[in-house]
Amino acid sequence: MFSRLTTAAALVALSAGFASAQTTTTAPADKPAASGTATAAGKDMKEWQAAPLAKTNLATAIATAEGKEAGGRAIDADFELADGKNPAHYSIKVVYPDGKLVEHGVNADTGELYKSENQPIERYFTRLKPADFNNAKTSLKDALAIAEQKAGGGKAYEAEVEREGNAVEYEISVAQPNGSKEIKVGPDGVAKAD
């Protein structure tokens, strides 16, 4: 009887030790977990941490939004984390030659356009006019590539437009392993770190 108890106790101790050796470790709070998709990213992650997990990059999302209707030019793009109503997505504002502004939602994991809403241009841009965007020599997509190169790598996840003198200037956020870097790209395609 005593030997059975000893054997049972040894088996319990052995299985407890084996179980503790198999526990998984979690990523540190400041590093994204390898979940594979931006939508699966945890709510405690920041946008710059979740954006690199997106299967669709910002330039591709912009091309999708611009392709929805002829003559459109993207002027603003943001990566947004998933919430109760939406997957992780890029919110992209596209202006058309007639002055119409449309906000498109592009799923960050599938690349599919899943919503489009007309917006009043005055709500977003008081000093910029549709002609300013159409006359810019550097497009938002070109500015993204320039900013990623200037940042020394990383993935652009947010871009906004500003007026610099009489021209359009882009401010682009690039996700990097230890944070986010802001790069400004002028209408001539020249980049400078913010």
C-alpha positions, 0 to 999 in steps of 0.5 A, spaced: 500 500 500 505 504 501 509 503 495 502 504 491 502 511 494 509 513 493 508 511 486 502 515 485 505 521 488 511 520 484 507 520 478 503 526 480 509 530 481 512 528 474 506 530 470 506 536 474 513 538 472 512 535 465 505 540 464 509 546 467 515 545 462 510 545 456 507 552 458 507 557 453 510 564 453 506 570 451 510 576 447 512 582 452 506 587 452 510 592 448 511 587 442 505 584 438 503 577 438 504 573 432 497 572 431 497 572 423 492 577 422 491 585 424 483 583 426 486 578 431 490 583 434 489 584 441 485 591 443 491 592 448 496 593 442 497 600 439 496 601 431 503 601 430 504 594 433 498 591 429 499 594 422 505 590 420 500 584 422 495 586 416 496 582 410 494 588 405 499 594 405 497 601 405 499 602 398 494 596 396 489 599 400 489 605 397 489 602 390 483 599 391 480 605 394 482 609 388 479 604 383 472 604 386 471 610 381 475 613 375 479 620 377 479 619 384 486 621 388 487 618 395 488 624 400 488 621 407 489 614 409 489 611 416 489 604 419 484 602 424 484 596 429 478 592 429 472 594 433 465 591 434 462 593 427 468 593 423 474 588 422 481 591 422 481 596 416 484 602 412 480 608 412 481 612 406 479 618 403 479 619 396 477 626 392 474 626 385 475 632 380 468 634 381 470 636 389 466 629 391 470 626 397 468 619 399 471 615 405 472 608 403 473 602 408 478 597 406 479 590 410 486 590 412 487 582 412 483 581 405 484 587 401 476 588 400 473 594 399 467 593 404 464 600 405 464 607 402 461 613 405 460 620 401 463 626 406 463 633 405 470 636 403 469 642 408 469 637 414 476 635 413 479 640 409 478 648 410 484 650 406 485 645 401 481 644 394 480 638 390 485 642 385 490 642 390 490 634 390 489 633 383 495 638 381 500 635 386 506 632 382 507 626 388 501 622 389 499 619 396 502 612 394 508 615 391 509 618 398 508 612 402 514 609 398 518 615 399 517 615 407 518 607 408 525 608 404 526 614 408 525 611 415 529 605 413 524 600 413 518 599 416 510 599 414 506 605 413 500 605 416 497 612 416 498 618 412 495 625 412 495 631 408 497 638 409 497 644 406 505 647 405 505 654 402 501 653 396 502 645 395 500 639 398 504 635 403 504 628 406 505 626 413 506 619 414 507 614 420 511 608 419 511 602 424 518 600 426 520 594 431 520 599 437 515 605 435 513 609 430 516 614 425 513 620 422 516 622 415 513 628 411 514 628 404 513 634 400 509 635 393 516 635 390 517 628 393 523 630 398 522 627 404 524 629 411 524 626 418 519 629 423 
